[in-house]
């Protein structure tokens, strides 16, 4: 039945405005008149078409450029496991989670998962539609939980794993934040001095009668660098852009990825840190998969795709091939020389005692502590190096600017001495 707005006047003279349903305007006028009102105006009410929940959760163009944070996934797993453990149905859990999520993209994905599950599909199959959000590890653990009837345990293990992974990433980022800030400030200071201050000093020297070819070597080198930045800055920017694009294209090839990943493990100072981070991720991921009941061959295949290093990934896949032939996992890992003896020995003991997942968890905890210690010492070592570099650079600029001035003063002193004679 349509809705109309009306304006009427009561018997006491007060004007009233409201809305009411009626078959047509005449019926509403008659009804109001019977109630003692003097009808002044009746008009159809404007209706605002509200979007349905499905329309609000449709994928958008921006979804291609948005990323779901690990923090959001960790909270999603923790809340999901709590509700499943409390006996809430799977569809109802996903419905609640789609409303609670702080990430718009994750909210839309969860809404689609709910529709897939409601249609009779498995949750793991629905999640596999979004490989950029739900990794092979995520999907594998969910599938293992569904098959074994322990979905809440798989979700709990996933949430713990994601929380540990987020914590590890946060430690590495926090260690790099200070050096990056100091390096940026140092670069900004050097560029400011070179582009704006140095040219003014050089112009002053030339105005005082000093020829450019008479500049000391330090001043001349600084002049060349300053002129290049001022007059041919586009060459520098173009070179940087070409280098970045070429490096990205190179690392997209399999050979390029292997070269880059090997360099990450061999680079001074940072190589050991990257290696420890990769070992911690390998141990934590494999421990989580095995404790969730995932077969070791499938677990190794999943881990190979999550360590984010082609060299370690190849070593893990080689170990998987040897395990398929009946060998123990520790021997091929030892031969790869990418896993320290302590890791190999603990894995061997874990296999012999039947507690490989527990041993791997202890290895992960150990390397988490090693990463903490490495980050602390790295931060302490980088700070004085950056300060010395900044001091040396600024000192070089200052000395290069004062050398011509000293020469001018000496020249003037010499002229005065000759004049006195």
PyMOL commands that set and color helices and strands:
alter all, ss='L'
color gray80, all
select helices_A, chain A and resi 25-34+53-56+61-64+70-85+90-100+104-118+123-127+136-148+151-207+212-214+217-231+233-252+254-266+270-291+296-304+310-324+329-336+341-353+356-420
alter helices_A, ss='H'
color red, helices_A
select strands_A, chain A and resi 3-9+15-21+38-44
alter strands_A, ss='S'
color yellow, strands_A
deselect
rebuild
show_as cartoon
